[in-house]
Amino acid sequence: MAGVLGGIYNSIVKRNAVFLTTIFAGAFATNIIFNIGADSVWDQINKGRQWKDIKQRYMGDQEEEDE
């Protein structure tokens, strides 16, 4: 266990620039993953009630009237 922690310390934490880069990259990845997950849950809960779900019903009628 000490060898693994020592390896992590020497490769990531020992140098400040690498440590900060790792933190910012992790925060960025976490943000993207959380947003994708939250959007997926929101779309499942509100399926059929959002504009992207009913747009074709209303826009399709307008296209037929224009012709």
Protein Blocks (a to p, Z undefined) as FASTA:
>chain_A
ZZmmmmmmmmmmmpmklmmmmmmmmmmmmmmmmmmmmmmmmmmmmgoiamklmmmmmmmm
mmmmmZZ
